[in-house]
Amino acid sequence: MIRNMRNQTEVTEFILLGLSSSPKMRIVLFGIFSVVYSITLAGNGIFLMLIWLDSQLHTPMYFFLSHLSFVDIWYTTSTVPQMLSNLWSPKKTISFAGCGVQTLSRSMTCY
């Protein structure tokens, strides 16, 4: 008698291979990416705030530029914090659900 034999393997997390295995290099990369991430958020946030506050900038060109700034914030916020945590911590994994959320957040802005 043949029973319904199925593979019971379930993927719960992915192991991410980092940019470097050297602890000193990971600290340097963490610092560089943290600074770039902060500048990206601050620059795009200031740009969005200026467009929102100044009524002369309520034109179609600035409307689309503000959407571009928002998408830039969305993209960087969906991936960079996970990368920074992987650079800092010894455990370099991402959950299956977290990977799905990153993938969906990147693809939702394309529509």
N, C-alpha and C positions, 0 to 999 in steps of 0.2 A: 504494500500500500504506500503510495506516494503522498506525502502531506505537503501542504503549501509552505514550502521553506522559502523564507525571504531574508534578505540581508537586514539585520537590525541596527546597522551603523547609522548614527545620527550625528550630523555636524552641528556643534554648538558654538565653536569659535574658530577663528583663523589665526595662525601664527604669522606675524609680520616680521619679515627680515628687515633690519634697520639699514640706515645709510652707512653706518660704521660700527665696528665691534669694539673700538677703542673708547674707554670711558671718558678720557679727556676730550676726544673729538666729539663725542655725543654732547658734552657740556657746551662746547663751542657752537655746535650746530643748534642746540637748544636756544642759546643766547641770540644767535643770528636770526633764527626763525621767529623768536619771540618779538624782537625789535621790528622786523619786517611786518609781522602780523599786527602789532600795535600801530604802526604807521599807516598800514592799510585801513584799519578800522577808524582811526582818528581822521585821516584824510577824507575818506568817503563819508564819514559821519558829518564832518564840518561842511563838506560840499552839499550834502542833503539838507542840513540845517540852513545854510545860506540860501539855497533855492526856495526852501519853505518860508523863510522869513521875509525875503525881499520880493515884493509884488512885481517889480520890473522883470524878474527872472521867471515869471509864470508864462513862458512862451513854449511852443512845441519843442524847440531845440533843447531847452533845459529840462523839459518834461522827460524826454528820452535820455538825456544825460543823467538825470536823477534815477531813472530805472536802471541804467548801466551801473551806477554806484551801488544801488541796492543789490543787484545781482552779484556784484563783486564781493560785497559783505556776506551775502548768502553763501557763495561758493567757498570763500575762505573759512567761514565759521562752520561749515559742514565737514571740513577735512583737517584743517590745521590744528585745532585743539587735540584731536586724537593723535596726530603725529607728534605733538609736543609731549603728550603724556607717555607715548611710547619711547621717546628719546630720554625721558626722565626716569621712568620706572624700569625695573629689571624684567617685569612680565610684559612681553610684547605680543599681546593678543588683542583681537577685536571680536566681539560677539557676532554671531550670525545676524542677529537683529540689528546691531549697530552698523554692520556692513550694508545691510539692506536699506537702512535709513539714509546712509551716505549716498548710496546709489540712487535712491528715489529722489533725494533732495537735489542731486545734480541733474537728473533727467526731467524733473518737473519744471525747471526754469527754461527748458528748451521749447516748451509748447506755448 
